[in-house]
Every structure is written in structure tokens, then in C-alpha cells.
């Protein structure tokens, strides 16, 4: 089955890529989750539009990504969340909350879709978050989750 990716799918491709996948994977997962649309001849216009949008928000180049990496290393990110006894959170920390906290701490503006969380963050403490800034540059930074008083 030939599909056009509308979002980044790890191990498969970036938005705007035309990929060939098995019928069940495309029909049962990628299309219902809106990660892809079926490829058609007229779909090439959609591919061009997705690629234009991607280049507009993409990090300019590897050097710019390294600058962002250095900024992230210098930022001290703290998040406050409601927690119960034992340090367990009511809910979890989302990628959007993390990007907002990085900006509030004086860090760079990040794309929440590029964050790679080590699972759900549901406890108070220090957690490591990875981000894919550029195909050549990956960065990790620590966030500190504290209980709200």
C-alpha cells in the first residue's frame, strides 16, 4: 500500500514522504491515527504543501541545531504538578508542558512533536528527555518535576 505521511513516524519517515507499507499496517494504524493518507496522483500537491510547511518550522541546519543543543544544556527546567503521597502525580507530564517550561526557563522554542519521552512521566523527581533537533543532532536534557504545594 502506497501512503503519504502527514506526521513523523519513527522508523518510517518524515511528513511528506511517500512510503510503501503492508496493507494492514496502513489501513488499521497509519490512516485511522491520521499519520498518513492514501497516495493518489493528485496527492503530489499535498506532498509539496507538507514539505513547504516542514521546511518553514524545521531547524535551519546542523550548526543551528548545535546552538540549540548548547542552550538546552544551560537551561534548568522545573515543572510543578499536583502529586499525592509517595510522589505519584495526578495525571502525567505532557510534551507541550515540557516545551512551555523550557521556554519559561529562558530556553529555545521547541517543537513538542520532536520530543522523545522515556514513557509517561508520572512521578516527582528528575527525568531525562531526548529531542531530535536535526537528522544529525540529538540532544538530551533534564527536567525536574516537583510537587505543587
Buried (B, 14 or more C-beta within 10 A) or exposed (E): BEBBBBBBBEEBBBBBBBBEBEEEBBBEEBBEEEBBBEBEEEBEEBBEEBBEEBEEEBBEEEEBBBBBBEBBEEBEBEBEBEBEEEEEBEEBBBBEBBBBBBBEBEBBEBBEEBBEBEEEBBBBEEBEBEBBBBEEBBBEBEBBBEBEE
